[in-house]
Amino acid sequence: MYPRILQKFDNLLVKIVDRYTNFRWYKNPLTKKILASKEEYLKIWERAKEKKHKLIDDFEEKSGFKIDKNWYHQLALHTQVVVKKSDIVYVHGRLLYASLRSYIEKNKPKNINITETGTARGFSALCMAKALEDSKICGKIITFDVLPHNHKMYWNCIDDNEGKKTRKELLKPYSELSEKYIWFHQGNTKTELPKLQTDRIHFAFLDSVHDYYYLMSEFQNIKDKQQKGDIIFFDDYTPKLFPGVVKAIDEICEKFNYSKEVITISEQRAYVIAEKL
Ligand SMILES: C[S@@+](CC[C@H](N)C(=O)[O-])C[C@H]1O[C@@H](n2cnc3c(N)ncnc32)[C@H](O)[C@@H]1O
């Protein structure tokens, strides 16, 4: 039997090593201070809500599925509306919801495994959880991020005005949905994705590091777990901003036999829905 004192030492050592390795993710990595007042965040939100996106409307029309607009904008206020130079656009939530529901309707899986890389504040994972809930299907969404789930920090969002929060606290209004469907896993996808033991990933959203090598390495851990009809959703298919992402997606679709539906809404925003053929 391992002596109690050694057990304690072991626990402490493991914690220290983990904290040391992930040190920078515990030091307010997104912002050290509050970047805007509640009113300013609300103004950014109002501007984002006003924008029309005909291509996304058409996609929803074609798929036959549309996320509840009020629910989606309310979630975006806490998880997408940030202070940054470029415009705030979060239509990928609508696309994820519609494409996932349409996948479920077409393939009728008994339950569904979803993997996401790049949780951030949890917006995309929750849009997918909403799709599972509305489809009345069992499933799991495993989402990876280097950012911790249970450490208080500023998130560059409206909630910062109430003090530092953990991601869990930020998403408290959605706790029922997230507890039912989402597993938040902290860590670098390079080391953590290979540890994921499952035979099947029906639907994946790859949205962590936007470069060729990371995307290809994440895909390496997904590719053998997908079957005909399964989906990978990609963000940032924008040649000027992320040439490495475009190169990786083109290579994945061509060499590994995926169809490629590109949805370009501007030079800064484009998405790819790739279906395994
Ligand atoms: C573009 S954001 C994700 C946005 C999110 N999917 C959404 O729609 O709200 C990218 C996220 O990837 C995380 N990230 C960056 N490098 C990573 C890595 N090597 N492993 C895991 N997560 C990483 C960042 O911390 C950041 O939160």
The ligand as an SDF file (V2000), in Angstrom:
LIG
                    3D

 27 29  0  0  0  0  0  0  0  0999 V2000
  -10.8970   30.7280  -32.4510 C   0  0  0  0  0  0  0  0  0  0  0  0
  -10.9300   30.2640  -30.7900 S   0  0  0  0  0  0  0  0  0  0  0  0
  -12.2150   29.0910  -30.7250 C   0  0  0  0  0  0  0  0  0  0  0  0
  -13.5830   29.6860  -30.8540 C   0  0  0  0  0  0  0  0  0  0  0  0
  -14.7080   28.7720  -30.5060 C   0  0  0  0  0  0  0  0  0  0  0  0
  -14.6750   27.5540  -31.2640 N   0  0  0  0  0  0  0  0  0  0  0  0
  -16.0360   29.4780  -30.7230 C   0  0  0  0  0  0  0  0  0  0  0  0
  -16.5980   29.3410  -31.8050 O   0  0  0  0  0  0  0  0  0  0  0  0
  -16.4720   30.1880  -29.8340 O   0  0  0  0  0  0  0  0  0  0  0  0
   -9.4960   29.3070  -30.6260 C   0  0  0  0  0  0  0  0  0  0  0  0
   -9.2870   28.6790  -29.2580 C   0  0  0  0  0  0  0  0  0  0  0  0
   -8.2890   27.6820  -29.3860 O   0  0  0  0  0  0  0  0  0  0  0  0
   -7.5290   27.6520  -28.2150 C   0  0  0  0  0  0  0  0  0  0  0  0
   -6.2360   27.0470  -28.5420 N   0  0  0  0  0  0  0  0  0  0  0  0
   -5.1700   27.6350  -29.1320 C   0  0  0  0  0  0  0  0  0  0  0  0
   -4.1690   26.7640  -29.2770 N   0  0  0  0  0  0  0  0  0  0  0  0
   -4.6080   25.5750  -28.7870 C   0  0  0  0  0  0  0  0  0  0  0  0
   -4.0250   24.2890  -28.6720 C   0  0  0  0  0  0  0  0  0  0  0  0
   -2.7940   24.0280  -29.1170 N   0  0  0  0  0  0  0  0  0  0  0  0
   -4.7620   23.3070  -28.1050 N   0  0  0  0  0  0  0  0  0  0  0  0
   -6.0080   23.5590  -27.6480 C   0  0  0  0  0  0  0  0  0  0  0  0
   -6.6100   24.7560  -27.7470 N   0  0  0  0  0  0  0  0  0  0  0  0
   -5.9250   25.7510  -28.3030 C   0  0  0  0  0  0  0  0  0  0  0  0
   -7.4380   29.0920  -27.7830 C   0  0  0  0  0  0  0  0  0  0  0  0
   -7.1750   29.1780  -26.3960 O   0  0  0  0  0  0  0  0  0  0  0  0
   -8.7950   29.6480  -28.1830 C   0  0  0  0  0  0  0  0  0  0  0  0
   -9.6650   29.6420  -27.0950 O   0  0  0  0  0  0  0  0  0  0  0  0
  1  2  1  0
  2  3  1  0
  2 10  1  0
  3  4  1  0
  4  5  1  0
  5  6  1  0
  5  7  1  0
  7  8  2  0
  7  9  1  0
 10 11  1  0
 11 12  1  0
 11 26  1  0
 12 13  1  0
 13 14  1  0
 13 24  1  0
 14 15  1  0
 14 23  1  0
 15 16  2  0
 16 17  1  0
 17 18  1  0
 17 23  2  0
 18 19  1  0
 18 20  2  0
 20 21  1  0
 21 22  2  0
 22 23  1  0
 24 25  1  0
 24 26  1  0
 26 27  1  0
M  CHG  2   2   1   9  -1
M  END
$$$$
